[in-house]
């Protein structure tokens, strides 16, 4: 299993970013995918998840601002981050649901 996250960066409050996760080494189309984040000094937390069938769930803190999606043809998962807040600052990771495997993550920093 290999997961490569990209798309992070520095953005002002209220801005947007689109994170991508390139996945390989497993049957992507039949796997649920999730996005986690870890802020400095805090535990890693679940942000959003999408099942193989397309069922989506979000953490309360990002509901209405973030959108998770997937493209089975590209073996990729995405996380659209809108209306970003300073408290969204963290390293964001994608994950295959049920597999304890992590990529290197991508840093999102929200600051003016």
C-alpha atoms as an extended CHARMM CRD file, in Angstrom:
* protein
*
       112  EXT
         1         1  UNK       CA              0.0000000000        0.0000000000        0.0000000000  PROA      1               0.0000000000
         2         2  UNK       CA              1.3240000000        3.4140000000       -0.9620000000  PROA      2               0.0000000000
         3         3  UNK       CA             -0.3650000000        6.7350000000       -0.2960000000  PROA      3               0.0000000000
         4         4  UNK       CA              1.0260000000       10.0540000000       -1.4930000000  PROA      4               0.0000000000
         5         5  UNK       CA             -0.6570000000       13.2530000000       -0.3490000000  PROA      5               0.0000000000
         6         6  UNK       CA             -0.2080000000       16.6120000000       -2.0450000000  PROA      6               0.0000000000
         7         7  UNK       CA             -1.8120000000       20.0110000000       -2.3970000000  PROA      7               0.0000000000
         8         8  UNK       CA             -1.1310000000       21.5740000000        0.9790000000  PROA      8               0.0000000000
         9         9  UNK       CA              0.2540000000       25.0430000000        1.4870000000  PROA      9               0.0000000000
        10        10  UNK       CA             -0.0820000000       28.3780000000        3.2010000000  PROA      10              0.0000000000
        11        11  UNK       CA             -3.4490000000       30.0760000000        2.8130000000  PROA      11              0.0000000000
        12        12  UNK       CA             -5.1980000000       33.0160000000        4.4260000000  PROA      12              0.0000000000
        13        13  UNK       CA             -8.2840000000       32.5280000000        6.5810000000  PROA      13              0.0000000000
        14        14  UNK       CA            -11.3180000000       32.0820000000        4.3790000000  PROA      14              0.0000000000
        15        15  UNK       CA             -9.2360000000       30.6130000000        1.5760000000  PROA      15              0.0000000000
        16        16  UNK       CA             -9.3960000000       27.2410000000       -0.1300000000  PROA      16              0.0000000000
        17        17  UNK       CA             -7.1320000000       24.3260000000       -0.9500000000  PROA      17              0.0000000000
        18        18  UNK       CA             -7.6080000000       21.0080000000       -2.6930000000  PROA      18              0.0000000000
        19        19  UNK       CA             -5.7140000000       18.0520000000       -1.3170000000  PROA      19              0.0000000000
        20        20  UNK       CA             -5.0170000000       14.9620000000       -3.4030000000  PROA      20              0.0000000000
        21        21  UNK       CA             -4.1310000000       11.4190000000       -2.4220000000  PROA      21              0.0000000000
        22        22  UNK       CA             -2.5570000000        9.1310000000       -5.0060000000  PROA      22              0.0000000000
        23        23  UNK       CA             -3.0780000000        5.5090000000       -3.9670000000  PROA      23              0.0000000000
        24        24  UNK       CA             -1.5430000000        2.2600000000       -5.1610000000  PROA      24              0.0000000000
        25        25  UNK       CA             -0.9160000000       -1.2860000000       -4.0360000000  PROA      25              0.0000000000
        26        26  UNK       CA             -4.4870000000       -2.2980000000       -3.2880000000  PROA      26              0.0000000000
        27        27  UNK       CA             -7.8970000000       -2.4680000000       -4.9430000000  PROA      27              0.0000000000
        28        28  UNK       CA             -8.8540000000        1.1800000000       -4.6900000000  PROA      28              0.0000000000
        29        29  UNK       CA            -12.3680000000        0.8870000000       -6.0880000000  PROA      29              0.0000000000
        30        30  UNK       CA            -13.4440000000       -1.5350000000       -3.3580000000  PROA      30              0.0000000000
        31        31  UNK       CA            -11.7980000000        0.3280000000       -0.4890000000  PROA      31              0.0000000000
        32        32  UNK       CA            -13.0790000000        3.0550000000        1.7650000000  PROA      32              0.0000000000
        33        33  UNK       CA            -10.8520000000        6.1070000000        2.0440000000  PROA      33              0.0000000000
        34        34  UNK       CA            -10.4820000000        8.6860000000        4.7490000000  PROA      34              0.0000000000
        35        35  UNK       CA             -8.6580000000       11.9030000000        5.5330000000  PROA      35              0.0000000000
        36        36  UNK       CA             -7.1320000000       12.5990000000        8.9400000000  PROA      36              0.0000000000
        37        37  UNK       CA             -5.2560000000       15.5690000000       10.2820000000  PROA      37              0.0000000000
        38        38  UNK       CA             -2.8250000000       16.1480000000       13.1080000000  PROA      38              0.0000000000
        39        39  UNK       CA             -2.1340000000       19.5530000000       14.5690000000  PROA      39              0.0000000000
        40        40  UNK       CA              0.9940000000       20.2490000000       16.6550000000  PROA      40              0.0000000000
        41        41  UNK       CA              0.6350000000       18.7790000000       20.1280000000  PROA      41              0.0000000000
        42        42  UNK       CA             -2.6610000000       17.1070000000       19.3150000000  PROA      42              0.0000000000
        43        43  UNK       CA             -3.7710000000       13.6080000000       18.4180000000  PROA      43              0.0000000000
        44        44  UNK       CA             -4.5300000000       12.6380000000       14.8630000000  PROA      44              0.0000000000
        45        45  UNK       CA             -8.2420000000       13.0970000000       14.1660000000  PROA      45              0.0000000000
        46        46  UNK       CA            -10.6270000000       11.8800000000       11.4980000000  PROA      46              0.0000000000
        47        47  UNK       CA            -11.7620000000       14.6430000000        9.1550000000  PROA      47              0.0000000000
        48        48  UNK       CA            -13.8230000000       12.8280000000        6.5320000000  PROA      48              0.0000000000
        49        49  UNK       CA            -14.3810000000        9.4040000000        5.0570000000  PROA      49              0.0000000000
        50        50  UNK       CA            -15.9350000000        7.9780000000        1.9160000000  PROA      50              0.0000000000
        51        51  UNK       CA            -16.9000000000        4.3510000000        1.5140000000  PROA      51              0.0000000000
        52        52  UNK       CA            -16.3950000000        2.2580000000       -1.5890000000  PROA      52              0.0000000000
        53        53  UNK       CA            -20.0580000000        2.8430000000       -2.3550000000  PROA      53              0.0000000000
        54        54  UNK       CA            -19.8070000000        6.5980000000       -1.8980000000  PROA      54              0.0000000000
        55        55  UNK       CA            -21.2490000000        7.0550000000        1.5940000000  PROA      55              0.0000000000
        56        56  UNK       CA            -19.6620000000       10.1440000000        3.1310000000  PROA      56              0.0000000000
        57        57  UNK       CA            -19.1830000000       11.2880000000        6.7060000000  PROA      57              0.0000000000
        58        58  UNK       CA            -17.5350000000       14.4190000000        8.1110000000  PROA      58              0.0000000000
        59        59  UNK       CA            -16.2850000000       15.5660000000       11.4590000000  PROA      59              0.0000000000
        60        60  UNK       CA            -18.5600000000       18.2070000000       12.9430000000  PROA      60              0.0000000000
        61        61  UNK       CA            -15.7540000000       20.7450000000       12.8270000000  PROA      61              0.0000000000
        62        62  UNK       CA            -15.5180000000       20.6140000000        9.0220000000  PROA      62              0.0000000000
        63        63  UNK       CA            -19.0950000000       19.7970000000        8.0020000000  PROA      63              0.0000000000
        64        64  UNK       CA            -20.2430000000       22.2530000000        5.3430000000  PROA      64              0.0000000000
        65        65  UNK       CA            -16.7180000000       23.5070000000        4.6130000000  PROA      65              0.0000000000
        66        66  UNK       CA            -14.8080000000       20.4420000000        3.4290000000  PROA      66              0.0000000000
        67        67  UNK       CA            -15.7610000000       18.0090000000        0.6610000000  PROA      67              0.0000000000
        68        68  UNK       CA            -14.3100000000       14.5320000000        0.2210000000  PROA      68              0.0000000000
        69        69  UNK       CA            -14.4350000000       12.7950000000       -3.1420000000  PROA      69              0.0000000000
        70        70  UNK       CA            -12.8130000000        9.9650000000       -5.0390000000  PROA      70              0.0000000000
        71        71  UNK       CA            -11.9540000000        9.0400000000       -8.6120000000  PROA      71              0.0000000000
        72        72  UNK       CA            -11.7160000000        5.2800000000       -8.9940000000  PROA      72              0.0000000000
        73        73  UNK       CA            -10.3710000000        5.5950000000      -12.5410000000  PROA      73              0.0000000000
        74        74  UNK       CA             -7.3770000000        7.5230000000      -11.2030000000  PROA      74              0.0000000000
        75        75  UNK       CA             -6.9830000000        5.6490000000       -7.9040000000  PROA      75              0.0000000000
        76        76  UNK       CA             -7.2130000000        8.9970000000       -6.1650000000  PROA      76              0.0000000000
        77        77  UNK       CA             -9.0270000000       10.6070000000       -3.2810000000  PROA      77              0.0000000000
        78        78  UNK       CA             -9.4820000000       14.3120000000       -2.7560000000  PROA      78              0.0000000000
        79        79  UNK       CA            -10.3470000000       16.7340000000       -0.0040000000  PROA      79              0.0000000000
        80        80  UNK       CA            -11.6080000000       20.1870000000       -0.9450000000  PROA      80              0.0000000000
        81        81  UNK       CA            -11.0340000000       22.6260000000        1.9060000000  PROA      81              0.0000000000
        82        82  UNK       CA            -13.1090000000       25.8030000000        1.8110000000  PROA      82              0.0000000000
        83        83  UNK       CA            -13.5770000000       28.6870000000        4.2420000000  PROA      83              0.0000000000
        84        84  UNK       CA            -10.4120000000       27.6790000000        6.0230000000  PROA      84              0.0000000000
        85        85  UNK       CA             -9.7880000000       28.7260000000        9.6020000000  PROA      85              0.0000000000
        86        86  UNK       CA             -6.5370000000       28.9820000000       11.5860000000  PROA      86              0.0000000000
        87        87  UNK       CA             -7.6320000000       25.9630000000       13.6160000000  PROA      87              0.0000000000
        88        88  UNK       CA             -7.5670000000       23.8820000000       10.4180000000  PROA      88              0.0000000000
        89        89  UNK       CA             -3.7780000000       24.1570000000       10.4440000000  PROA      89              0.0000000000
        90        90  UNK       CA             -2.3900000000       20.6160000000       10.5520000000  PROA      90              0.0000000000
        91        91  UNK       CA             -0.6740000000       17.9010000000        8.5830000000  PROA      91              0.0000000000
        92        92  UNK       CA             -3.3330000000       16.1230000000        6.5440000000  PROA      92              0.0000000000
        93        93  UNK       CA             -3.0930000000       12.4120000000        5.7960000000  PROA      93              0.0000000000
        94        94  UNK       CA             -5.1430000000       10.0730000000        3.6580000000  PROA      94              0.0000000000
        95        95  UNK       CA             -5.7770000000        6.5170000000        4.7860000000  PROA      95              0.0000000000
        96        96  UNK       CA             -7.2930000000        3.3210000000        3.5020000000  PROA      96              0.0000000000
        97        97  UNK       CA            -10.0750000000        2.4240000000        5.9180000000  PROA      97              0.0000000000
        98        98  UNK       CA             -9.0680000000       -0.6890000000        7.8260000000  PROA      98              0.0000000000
        99        99  UNK       CA             -5.3690000000       -0.5380000000        6.9300000000  PROA      99              0.0000000000
       100       100  UNK       CA             -2.8420000000        1.0150000000        9.3020000000  PROA      100             0.0000000000
       101       101  UNK       CA             -0.7600000000        2.6090000000        6.5900000000  PROA      101             0.0000000000
       102       102  UNK       CA              0.0270000000        6.3140000000        6.3270000000  PROA      102             0.0000000000
       103       103  UNK       CA              1.6330000000        8.5170000000        3.7350000000  PROA      103             0.0000000000
       104       104  UNK       CA              3.9650000000       11.3990000000        4.4920000000  PROA      104             0.0000000000
       105       105  UNK       CA              1.0950000000       13.8460000000        4.7970000000  PROA      105             0.0000000000
       106       106  UNK       CA              0.7320000000       17.3550000000        3.4200000000  PROA      106             0.0000000000
       107       107  UNK       CA              1.0050000000       20.4970000000        5.5430000000  PROA      107             0.0000000000
       108       108  UNK       CA             -1.8940000000       22.9530000000        5.5880000000  PROA      108             0.0000000000
       109       109  UNK       CA             -1.2180000000       26.2670000000        7.2810000000  PROA      109             0.0000000000
       110       110  UNK       CA             -3.9710000000       28.8460000000        7.6460000000  PROA      110             0.0000000000
       111       111  UNK       CA             -2.6000000000       32.2040000000        8.6740000000  PROA      111             0.0000000000
       112       112  UNK       CA             -2.8170000000       35.8680000000        7.7790000000  PROA      112             0.0000000000
